[in-house]
Amino acid sequence: MTFAWYGHLKFRSSALWLVVLVSWGIALFEYCFQVPANRIGYEYYDAAHLKTIQEVITLVVFSIFSVLYLKEQLKWNYIVGFAFIILAVFFIFKKW
């Protein structure tokens, strides 16, 4: 999804309708894997756990993508914010 949602930012001169169609094509491909993965994962985790796993994976992939593909800096405040999200993972997965 990261590439579908943000990859087009390097091609700002492309027609918006074309970017939307390409992004939807990429997203559809990912959904073909994500939906079955959630079904299988729900056998082992509840919905909150699945969503948390998805968000952490998305943040890691997005961080790498933004640095390597979009050539943006990973600023200190982004890292601190991501660290707080990782802290949230602890609270969500901790058996209380």
Phi and psi restraints in degrees (range 20) as a CNS / XPLOR table:
assign (resid 1 and name C) (resid 2 and name N)
       (resid 2 and name CA) (resid 2 and name C) 1.0 -58.0 20.0 2
assign (resid 2 and name N) (resid 2 and name CA)
       (resid 2 and name C) (resid 3 and name N) 1.0 -46.2 20.0 2
assign (resid 2 and name C) (resid 3 and name N)
       (resid 3 and name CA) (resid 3 and name C) 1.0 -68.1 20.0 2
assign (resid 3 and name N) (resid 3 and name CA)
       (resid 3 and name C) (resid 4 and name N) 1.0 -38.6 20.0 2
assign (resid 3 and name C) (resid 4 and name N)
       (resid 4 and name CA) (resid 4 and name C) 1.0 -63.6 20.0 2
assign (resid 4 and name N) (resid 4 and name CA)
       (resid 4 and name C) (resid 5 and name N) 1.0 -39.7 20.0 2
assign (resid 4 and name C) (resid 5 and name N)
       (resid 5 and name CA) (resid 5 and name C) 1.0 -84.9 20.0 2
assign (resid 5 and name N) (resid 5 and name CA)
       (resid 5 and name C) (resid 6 and name N) 1.0 -33.0 20.0 2
assign (resid 5 and name C) (resid 6 and name N)
       (resid 6 and name CA) (resid 6 and name C) 1.0 -121.0 20.0 2
assign (resid 6 and name N) (resid 6 and name CA)
       (resid 6 and name C) (resid 7 and name N) 1.0 -14.6 20.0 2
assign (resid 6 and name C) (resid 7 and name N)
       (resid 7 and name CA) (resid 7 and name C) 1.0 -61.2 20.0 2
assign (resid 7 and name N) (resid 7 and name CA)
       (resid 7 and name C) (resid 8 and name N) 1.0 -31.2 20.0 2
assign (resid 7 and name C) (resid 8 and name N)
       (resid 8 and name CA) (resid 8 and name C) 1.0 -70.2 20.0 2
assign (resid 8 and name N) (resid 8 and name CA)
       (resid 8 and name C) (resid 9 and name N) 1.0 -12.8 20.0 2
assign (resid 8 and name C) (resid 9 and name N)
       (resid 9 and name CA) (resid 9 and name C) 1.0 -63.4 20.0 2
assign (resid 9 and name N) (resid 9 and name CA)
       (resid 9 and name C) (resid 10 and name N) 1.0 -21.2 20.0 2
assign (resid 9 and name C) (resid 10 and name N)
       (resid 10 and name CA) (resid 10 and name C) 1.0 -81.4 20.0 2
assign (resid 10 and name N) (resid 10 and name CA)
       (resid 10 and name C) (resid 11 and name N) 1.0 -9.7 20.0 2
assign (resid 10 and name C) (resid 11 and name N)
       (resid 11 and name CA) (resid 11 and name C) 1.0 -121.1 20.0 2
assign (resid 11 and name N) (resid 11 and name CA)
       (resid 11 and name C) (resid 12 and name N) 1.0 53.6 20.0 2
assign (resid 11 and name C) (resid 12 and name N)
       (resid 12 and name CA) (resid 12 and name C) 1.0 -66.3 20.0 2
assign (resid 12 and name N) (resid 12 and name CA)
       (resid 12 and name C) (resid 13 and name N) 1.0 -18.0 20.0 2
assign (resid 12 and name C) (resid 13 and name N)
       (resid 13 and name CA) (resid 13 and name C) 1.0 -84.5 20.0 2
assign (resid 13 and name N) (resid 13 and name CA)
       (resid 13 and name C) (resid 14 and name N) 1.0 -10.5 20.0 2
assign (resid 13 and name C) (resid 14 and name N)
       (resid 14 and name CA) (resid 14 and name C) 1.0 -70.8 20.0 2
assign (resid 14 and name N) (resid 14 and name CA)
       (resid 14 and name C) (resid 15 and name N) 1.0 150.1 20.0 2
assign (resid 14 and name C) (resid 15 and name N)
       (resid 15 and name CA) (resid 15 and name C) 1.0 -62.5 20.0 2
assign (resid 15 and name N) (resid 15 and name CA)
       (resid 15 and name C) (resid 16 and name N) 1.0 138.3 20.0 2
assign (resid 15 and name C) (resid 16 and name N)
       (resid 16 and name CA) (resid 16 and name C) 1.0 -60.9 20.0 2
assign (resid 16 and name N) (resid 16 and name CA)
       (resid 16 and name C) (resid 17 and name N) 1.0 -39.9 20.0 2
assign (resid 16 and name C) (resid 17 and name N)
       (resid 17 and name CA) (resid 17 and name C) 1.0 -63.1 20.0 2
assign (resid 17 and name N) (resid 17 and name CA)
       (resid 17 and name C) (resid 18 and name N) 1.0 -35.6 20.0 2
assign (resid 17 and name C) (resid 18 and name N)
       (resid 18 and name CA) (resid 18 and name C) 1.0 -69.1 20.0 2
assign (resid 18 and name N) (resid 18 and name CA)
       (resid 18 and name C) (resid 19 and name N) 1.0 -42.4 20.0 2
assign (resid 18 and name C) (resid 19 and name N)
       (resid 19 and name CA) (resid 19 and name C) 1.0 -61.7 20.0 2
assign (resid 19 and name N) (resid 19 and name CA)
       (resid 19 and name C) (resid 20 and name N) 1.0 -41.9 20.0 2
assign (resid 19 and name C) (resid 20 and name N)
       (resid 20 and name CA) (resid 20 and name C) 1.0 -62.3 20.0 2
assign (resid 20 and name N) (resid 20 and name CA)
       (resid 20 and name C) (resid 21 and name N) 1.0 -45.7 20.0 2
assign (resid 20 and name C) (resid 21 and name N)
       (resid 21 and name CA) (resid 21 and name C) 1.0 -62.7 20.0 2
assign (resid 21 and name N) (resid 21 and name CA)
       (resid 21 and name C) (resid 22 and name N) 1.0 -45.3 20.0 2
assign (resid 21 and name C) (resid 22 and name N)
       (resid 22 and name CA) (resid 22 and name C) 1.0 -64.3 20.0 2
assign (resid 22 and name N) (resid 22 and name CA)
       (resid 22 and name C) (resid 23 and name N) 1.0 -43.3 20.0 2
assign (resid 22 and name C) (resid 23 and name N)
       (resid 23 and name CA) (resid 23 and name C) 1.0 -61.7 20.0 2
assign (resid 23 and name N) (resid 23 and name CA)
       (resid 23 and name C) (resid 24 and name N) 1.0 -41.9 20.0 2
assign (resid 23 and name C) (resid 24 and name N)
       (resid 24 and name CA) (resid 24 and name C) 1.0 -64.1 20.0 2
assign (resid 24 and name N) (resid 24 and name CA)
       (resid 24 and name C) (resid 25 and name N) 1.0 -37.9 20.0 2
assign (resid 24 and name C) (resid 25 and name N)
       (resid 25 and name CA) (resid 25 and name C) 1.0 -62.9 20.0 2
assign (resid 25 and name N) (resid 25 and name CA)
       (resid 25 and name C) (resid 26 and name N) 1.0 -43.0 20.0 2
assign (resid 25 and name C) (resid 26 and name N)
       (resid 26 and name CA) (resid 26 and name C) 1.0 -65.7 20.0 2
assign (resid 26 and name N) (resid 26 and name CA)
       (resid 26 and name C) (resid 27 and name N) 1.0 -44.5 20.0 2
assign (resid 26 and name C) (resid 27 and name N)
       (resid 27 and name CA) (resid 27 and name C) 1.0 -63.8 20.0 2
assign (resid 27 and name N) (resid 27 and name CA)
       (resid 27 and name C) (resid 28 and name N) 1.0 -39.9 20.0 2
assign (resid 27 and name C) (resid 28 and name N)
       (resid 28 and name CA) (resid 28 and name C) 1.0 -60.3 20.0 2
assign (resid 28 and name N) (resid 28 and name CA)
       (resid 28 and name C) (resid 29 and name N) 1.0 -43.1 20.0 2
assign (resid 28 and name C) (resid 29 and name N)
       (resid 29 and name CA) (resid 29 and name C) 1.0 -57.9 20.0 2
assign (resid 29 and name N) (resid 29 and name CA)
       (resid 29 and name C) (resid 30 and name N) 1.0 -44.7 20.0 2
assign (resid 29 and name C) (resid 30 and name N)
       (resid 30 and name CA) (resid 30 and name C) 1.0 -68.0 20.0 2
assign (resid 30 and name N) (resid 30 and name CA)
       (resid 30 and name C) (resid 31 and name N) 1.0 -40.9 20.0 2
assign (resid 30 and name C) (resid 31 and name N)
       (resid 31 and name CA) (resid 31 and name C) 1.0 -60.4 20.0 2
assign (resid 31 and name N) (resid 31 and name CA)
       (resid 31 and name C) (resid 32 and name N) 1.0 -31.9 20.0 2
assign (resid 31 and name C) (resid 32 and name N)
       (resid 32 and name CA) (resid 32 and name C) 1.0 -61.3 20.0 2
assign (resid 32 and name N) (resid 32 and name CA)
       (resid 32 and name C) (resid 33 and name N) 1.0 -23.6 20.0 2
assign (resid 32 and name C) (resid 33 and name N)
       (resid 33 and name CA) (resid 33 and name C) 1.0 -98.0 20.0 2
assign (resid 33 and name N) (resid 33 and name CA)
       (resid 33 and name C) (resid 34 and name N) 1.0 -36.3 20.0 2
assign (resid 33 and name C) (resid 34 and name N)
       (resid 34 and name CA) (resid 34 and name C) 1.0 -67.4 20.0 2
assign (resid 34 and name N) (resid 34 and name CA)
       (resid 34 and name C) (resid 35 and name N) 1.0 -43.0 20.0 2
assign (resid 34 and name C) (resid 35 and name N)
       (resid 35 and name CA) (resid 35 and name C) 1.0 -63.1 20.0 2
assign (resid 35 and name N) (resid 35 and name CA)
       (resid 35 and name C) (resid 36 and name N) 1.0 -50.2 20.0 2
assign (resid 35 and name C) (resid 36 and name N)
       (resid 36 and name CA) (resid 36 and name C) 1.0 -62.7 20.0 2
assign (resid 36 and name N) (resid 36 and name CA)
       (resid 36 and name C) (resid 37 and name N) 1.0 -35.6 20.0 2
assign (resid 36 and name C) (resid 37 and name N)
       (resid 37 and name CA) (resid 37 and name C) 1.0 -62.4 20.0 2
assign (resid 37 and name N) (resid 37 and name CA)
       (resid 37 and name C) (resid 38 and name N) 1.0 -41.0 20.0 2
assign (resid 37 and name C) (resid 38 and name N)
       (resid 38 and name CA) (resid 38 and name C) 1.0 -65.4 20.0 2
assign (resid 38 and name N) (resid 38 and name CA)
       (resid 38 and name C) (resid 39 and name N) 1.0 -39.4 20.0 2
assign (resid 38 and name C) (resid 39 and name N)
       (resid 39 and name CA) (resid 39 and name C) 1.0 -59.4 20.0 2
assign (resid 39 and name N) (resid 39 and name CA)
       (resid 39 and name C) (resid 40 and name N) 1.0 -47.2 20.0 2
assign (resid 39 and name C) (resid 40 and name N)
       (resid 40 and name CA) (resid 40 and name C) 1.0 -67.6 20.0 2
assign (resid 40 and name N) (resid 40 and name CA)
       (resid 40 and name C) (resid 41 and name N) 1.0 -45.2 20.0 2
assign (resid 40 and name C) (resid 41 and name N)
       (resid 41 and name CA) (resid 41 and name C) 1.0 -62.6 20.0 2
assign (resid 41 and name N) (resid 41 and name CA)
       (resid 41 and name C) (resid 42 and name N) 1.0 -29.5 20.0 2
assign (resid 41 and name C) (resid 42 and name N)
       (resid 42 and name CA) (resid 42 and name C) 1.0 -68.1 20.0 2
assign (resid 42 and name N) (resid 42 and name CA)
       (resid 42 and name C) (resid 43 and name N) 1.0 -15.3 20.0 2
assign (resid 42 and name C) (resid 43 and name N)
       (resid 43 and name CA) (resid 43 and name C) 1.0 -70.2 20.0 2
assign (resid 43 and name N) (resid 43 and name CA)
       (resid 43 and name C) (resid 44 and name N) 1.0 -23.6 20.0 2
assign (resid 43 and name C) (resid 44 and name N)
       (resid 44 and name CA) (resid 44 and name C) 1.0 -115.4 20.0 2
assign (resid 44 and name N) (resid 44 and name CA)
       (resid 44 and name C) (resid 45 and name N) 1.0 -26.9 20.0 2
assign (resid 44 and name C) (resid 45 and name N)
       (resid 45 and name CA) (resid 45 and name C) 1.0 -127.9 20.0 2
assign (resid 45 and name N) (resid 45 and name CA)
       (resid 45 and name C) (resid 46 and name N) 1.0 156.4 20.0 2
assign (resid 45 and name C) (resid 46 and name N)
       (resid 46 and name CA) (resid 46 and name C) 1.0 -86.4 20.0 2
assign (resid 46 and name N) (resid 46 and name CA)
       (resid 46 and name C) (resid 47 and name N) 1.0 175.2 20.0 2
assign (resid 46 and name C) (resid 47 and name N)
       (resid 47 and name CA) (resid 47 and name C) 1.0 -61.0 20.0 2
assign (resid 47 and name N) (resid 47 and name CA)
       (resid 47 and name C) (resid 48 and name N) 1.0 -39.1 20.0 2
assign (resid 47 and name C) (resid 48 and name N)
       (resid 48 and name CA) (resid 48 and name C) 1.0 -63.1 20.0 2
assign (resid 48 and name N) (resid 48 and name CA)
       (resid 48 and name C) (resid 49 and name N) 1.0 -39.2 20.0 2
assign (resid 48 and name C) (resid 49 and name N)
       (resid 49 and name CA) (resid 49 and name C) 1.0 -66.4 20.0 2
assign (resid 49 and name N) (resid 49 and name CA)
       (resid 49 and name C) (resid 50 and name N) 1.0 -43.5 20.0 2
assign (resid 49 and name C) (resid 50 and name N)
       (resid 50 and name CA) (resid 50 and name C) 1.0 -60.2 20.0 2
assign (resid 50 and name N) (resid 50 and name CA)
       (resid 50 and name C) (resid 51 and name N) 1.0 -44.0 20.0 2
assign (resid 50 and name C) (resid 51 and name N)
       (resid 51 and name CA) (resid 51 and name C) 1.0 -64.9 20.0 2
assign (resid 51 and name N) (resid 51 and name CA)
       (resid 51 and name C) (resid 52 and name N) 1.0 -39.9 20.0 2
assign (resid 51 and name C) (resid 52 and name N)
       (resid 52 and name CA) (resid 52 and name C) 1.0 -63.9 20.0 2
assign (resid 52 and name N) (resid 52 and name CA)
       (resid 52 and name C) (resid 53 and name N) 1.0 -44.6 20.0 2
assign (resid 52 and name C) (resid 53 and name N)
       (resid 53 and name CA) (resid 53 and name C) 1.0 -59.2 20.0 2
assign (resid 53 and name N) (resid 53 and name CA)
       (resid 53 and name C) (resid 54 and name N) 1.0 -45.1 20.0 2
assign (resid 53 and name C) (resid 54 and name N)
       (resid 54 and name CA) (resid 54 and name C) 1.0 -59.9 20.0 2
assign (resid 54 and name N) (resid 54 and name CA)
       (resid 54 and name C) (resid 55 and name N) 1.0 -43.9 20.0 2
assign (resid 54 and name C) (resid 55 and name N)
       (resid 55 and name CA) (resid 55 and name C) 1.0 -66.9 20.0 2
assign (resid 55 and name N) (resid 55 and name CA)
       (resid 55 and name C) (resid 56 and name N) 1.0 -39.1 20.0 2
assign (resid 55 and name C) (resid 56 and name N)
       (resid 56 and name CA) (resid 56 and name C) 1.0 -66.3 20.0 2
assign (resid 56 and name N) (resid 56 and name CA)
       (resid 56 and name C) (resid 57 and name N) 1.0 -44.6 20.0 2
assign (resid 56 and name C) (resid 57 and name N)
       (resid 57 and name CA) (resid 57 and name C) 1.0 -60.4 20.0 2
assign (resid 57 and name N) (resid 57 and name CA)
       (resid 57 and name C) (resid 58 and name N) 1.0 -43.2 20.0 2
assign (resid 57 and name C) (resid 58 and name N)
       (resid 58 and name CA) (resid 58 and name C) 1.0 -61.1 20.0 2
assign (resid 58 and name N) (resid 58 and name CA)
       (resid 58 and name C) (resid 59 and name N) 1.0 -43.1 20.0 2
assign (resid 58 and name C) (resid 59 and name N)
       (resid 59 and name CA) (resid 59 and name C) 1.0 -64.5 20.0 2
assign (resid 59 and name N) (resid 59 and name CA)
       (resid 59 and name C) (resid 60 and name N) 1.0 -40.8 20.0 2
assign (resid 59 and name C) (resid 60 and name N)
       (resid 60 and name CA) (resid 60 and name C) 1.0 -64.9 20.0 2
assign (resid 60 and name N) (resid 60 and name CA)
       (resid 60 and name C) (resid 61 and name N) 1.0 -48.3 20.0 2
assign (resid 60 and name C) (resid 61 and name N)
       (resid 61 and name CA) (resid 61 and name C) 1.0 -62.8 20.0 2
assign (resid 61 and name N) (resid 61 and name CA)
       (resid 61 and name C) (resid 62 and name N) 1.0 -44.1 20.0 2
assign (resid 61 and name C) (resid 62 and name N)
       (resid 62 and name CA) (resid 62 and name C) 1.0 -62.5 20.0 2
assign (resid 62 and name N) (resid 62 and name CA)
       (resid 62 and name C) (resid 63 and name N) 1.0 -40.5 20.0 2
assign (resid 62 and name C) (resid 63 and name N)
       (resid 63 and name CA) (resid 63 and name C) 1.0 -61.1 20.0 2
assign (resid 63 and name N) (resid 63 and name CA)
       (resid 63 and name C) (resid 64 and name N) 1.0 -46.5 20.0 2
assign (resid 63 and name C) (resid 64 and name N)
       (resid 64 and name CA) (resid 64 and name C) 1.0 -64.4 20.0 2
assign (resid 64 and name N) (resid 64 and name CA)
       (resid 64 and name C) (resid 65 and name N) 1.0 -44.8 20.0 2
assign (resid 64 and name C) (resid 65 and name N)
       (resid 65 and name CA) (resid 65 and name C) 1.0 -60.0 20.0 2
assign (resid 65 and name N) (resid 65 and name CA)
       (resid 65 and name C) (resid 66 and name N) 1.0 -46.0 20.0 2
assign (resid 65 and name C) (resid 66 and name N)
       (resid 66 and name CA) (resid 66 and name C) 1.0 -67.3 20.0 2
assign (resid 66 and name N) (resid 66 and name CA)
       (resid 66 and name C) (resid 67 and name N) 1.0 -32.8 20.0 2
assign (resid 66 and name C) (resid 67 and name N)
       (resid 67 and name CA) (resid 67 and name C) 1.0 -77.4 20.0 2
assign (resid 67 and name N) (resid 67 and name CA)
       (resid 67 and name C) (resid 68 and name N) 1.0 -47.9 20.0 2
assign (resid 67 and name C) (resid 68 and name N)
       (resid 68 and name CA) (resid 68 and name C) 1.0 -82.2 20.0 2
assign (resid 68 and name N) (resid 68 and name CA)
       (resid 68 and name C) (resid 69 and name N) 1.0 -39.8 20.0 2
assign (resid 68 and name C) (resid 69 and name N)
       (resid 69 and name CA) (resid 69 and name C) 1.0 -93.1 20.0 2
assign (resid 69 and name N) (resid 69 and name CA)
       (resid 69 and name C) (resid 70 and name N) 1.0 -48.3 20.0 2
assign (resid 69 and name C) (resid 70 and name N)
       (resid 70 and name CA) (resid 70 and name C) 1.0 -86.3 20.0 2
assign (resid 70 and name N) (resid 70 and name CA)
       (resid 70 and name C) (resid 71 and name N) 1.0 -9.3 20.0 2
assign (resid 70 and name C) (resid 71 and name N)
       (resid 71 and name CA) (resid 71 and name C) 1.0 59.8 20.0 2
assign (resid 71 and name N) (resid 71 and name CA)
       (resid 71 and name C) (resid 72 and name N) 1.0 39.5 20.0 2
assign (resid 71 and name C) (resid 72 and name N)
       (resid 72 and name CA) (resid 72 and name C) 1.0 -100.8 20.0 2
assign (resid 72 and name N) (resid 72 and name CA)
       (resid 72 and name C) (resid 73 and name N) 1.0 154.3 20.0 2
assign (resid 72 and name C) (resid 73 and name N)
       (resid 73 and name CA) (resid 73 and name C) 1.0 -80.7 20.0 2
assign (resid 73 and name N) (resid 73 and name CA)
       (resid 73 and name C) (resid 74 and name N) 1.0 144.9 20.0 2
assign (resid 73 and name C) (resid 74 and name N)
       (resid 74 and name CA) (resid 74 and name C) 1.0 -93.0 20.0 2
assign (resid 74 and name N) (resid 74 and name CA)
       (resid 74 and name C) (resid 75 and name N) 1.0 98.3 20.0 2
assign (resid 74 and name C) (resid 75 and name N)
       (resid 75 and name CA) (resid 75 and name C) 1.0 -76.5 20.0 2
assign (resid 75 and name N) (resid 75 and name CA)
       (resid 75 and name C) (resid 76 and name N) 1.0 159.5 20.0 2
assign (resid 75 and name C) (resid 76 and name N)
       (resid 76 and name CA) (resid 76 and name C) 1.0 -60.8 20.0 2
assign (resid 76 and name N) (resid 76 and name CA)
       (resid 76 and name C) (resid 77 and name N) 1.0 -37.6 20.0 2
assign (resid 76 and name C) (resid 77 and name N)
       (resid 77 and name CA) (resid 77 and name C) 1.0 -71.0 20.0 2
assign (resid 77 and name N) (resid 77 and name CA)
       (resid 77 and name C) (resid 78 and name N) 1.0 -27.0 20.0 2
assign (resid 77 and name C) (resid 78 and name N)
       (resid 78 and name CA) (resid 78 and name C) 1.0 -66.4 20.0 2
assign (resid 78 and name N) (resid 78 and name CA)
       (resid 78 and name C) (resid 79 and name N) 1.0 -43.4 20.0 2
assign (resid 78 and name C) (resid 79 and name N)
       (resid 79 and name CA) (resid 79 and name C) 1.0 -63.6 20.0 2
assign (resid 79 and name N) (resid 79 and name CA)
       (resid 79 and name C) (resid 80 and name N) 1.0 -41.5 20.0 2
assign (resid 79 and name C) (resid 80 and name N)
       (resid 80 and name CA) (resid 80 and name C) 1.0 -63.1 20.0 2
assign (resid 80 and name N) (resid 80 and name CA)
       (resid 80 and name C) (resid 81 and name N) 1.0 -44.1 20.0 2
assign (resid 80 and name C) (resid 81 and name N)
       (resid 81 and name CA) (resid 81 and name C) 1.0 -61.4 20.0 2
assign (resid 81 and name N) (resid 81 and name CA)
       (resid 81 and name C) (resid 82 and name N) 1.0 -43.5 20.0 2
assign (resid 81 and name C) (resid 82 and name N)
       (resid 82 and name CA) (resid 82 and name C) 1.0 -63.7 20.0 2
assign (resid 82 and name N) (resid 82 and name CA)
       (resid 82 and name C) (resid 83 and name N) 1.0 -36.8 20.0 2
assign (resid 82 and name C) (resid 83 and name N)
       (resid 83 and name CA) (resid 83 and name C) 1.0 -62.3 20.0 2
assign (resid 83 and name N) (resid 83 and name CA)
       (resid 83 and name C) (resid 84 and name N) 1.0 -38.7 20.0 2
assign (resid 83 and name C) (resid 84 and name N)
       (resid 84 and name CA) (resid 84 and name C) 1.0 -65.5 20.0 2
assign (resid 84 and name N) (resid 84 and name CA)
       (resid 84 and name C) (resid 85 and name N) 1.0 -34.8 20.0 2
assign (resid 84 and name C) (resid 85 and name N)
       (resid 85 and name CA) (resid 85 and name C) 1.0 -67.2 20.0 2
assign (resid 85 and name N) (resid 85 and name CA)
       (resid 85 and name C) (resid 86 and name N) 1.0 -39.4 20.0 2
assign (resid 85 and name C) (resid 86 and name N)
       (resid 86 and name CA) (resid 86 and name C) 1.0 -64.3 20.0 2
assign (resid 86 and name N) (resid 86 and name CA)
       (resid 86 and name C) (resid 87 and name N) 1.0 -36.1 20.0 2
assign (resid 86 and name C) (resid 87 and name N)
       (resid 87 and name CA) (resid 87 and name C) 1.0 -62.5 20.0 2
assign (resid 87 and name N) (resid 87 and name CA)
       (resid 87 and name C) (resid 88 and name N) 1.0 -37.6 20.0 2
assign (resid 87 and name C) (resid 88 and name N)
       (resid 88 and name CA) (resid 88 and name C) 1.0 -61.6 20.0 2
assign (resid 88 and name N) (resid 88 and name CA)
       (resid 88 and name C) (resid 89 and name N) 1.0 -35.6 20.0 2
assign (resid 88 and name C) (resid 89 and name N)
       (resid 89 and name CA) (resid 89 and name C) 1.0 -58.5 20.0 2
assign (resid 89 and name N) (resid 89 and name CA)
       (resid 89 and name C) (resid 90 and name N) 1.0 -42.6 20.0 2
assign (resid 89 and name C) (resid 90 and name N)
       (resid 90 and name CA) (resid 90 and name C) 1.0 -56.1 20.0 2
assign (resid 90 and name N) (resid 90 and name CA)
       (resid 90 and name C) (resid 91 and name N) 1.0 -48.8 20.0 2
assign (resid 90 and name C) (resid 91 and name N)
       (resid 91 and name CA) (resid 91 and name C) 1.0 -67.8 20.0 2
assign (resid 91 and name N) (resid 91 and name CA)
       (resid 91 and name C) (resid 92 and name N) 1.0 -33.8 20.0 2
assign (resid 91 and name C) (resid 92 and name N)
       (resid 92 and name CA) (resid 92 and name C) 1.0 -72.7 20.0 2
assign (resid 92 and name N) (resid 92 and name CA)
       (resid 92 and name C) (resid 93 and name N) 1.0 -38.8 20.0 2
assign (resid 92 and name C) (resid 93 and name N)
       (resid 93 and name CA) (resid 93 and name C) 1.0 -91.8 20.0 2
assign (resid 93 and name N) (resid 93 and name CA)
       (resid 93 and name C) (resid 94 and name N) 1.0 -12.0 20.0 2
assign (resid 93 and name C) (resid 94 and name N)
       (resid 94 and name CA) (resid 94 and name C) 1.0 -67.8 20.0 2
assign (resid 94 and name N) (resid 94 and name CA)
       (resid 94 and name C) (resid 95 and name N) 1.0 133.0 20.0 2
assign (resid 94 and name C) (resid 95 and name N)
       (resid 95 and name CA) (resid 95 and name C) 1.0 -82.3 20.0 2
assign (resid 95 and name N) (resid 95 and name CA)
       (resid 95 and name C) (resid 96 and name N) 1.0 109.9 20.0 2
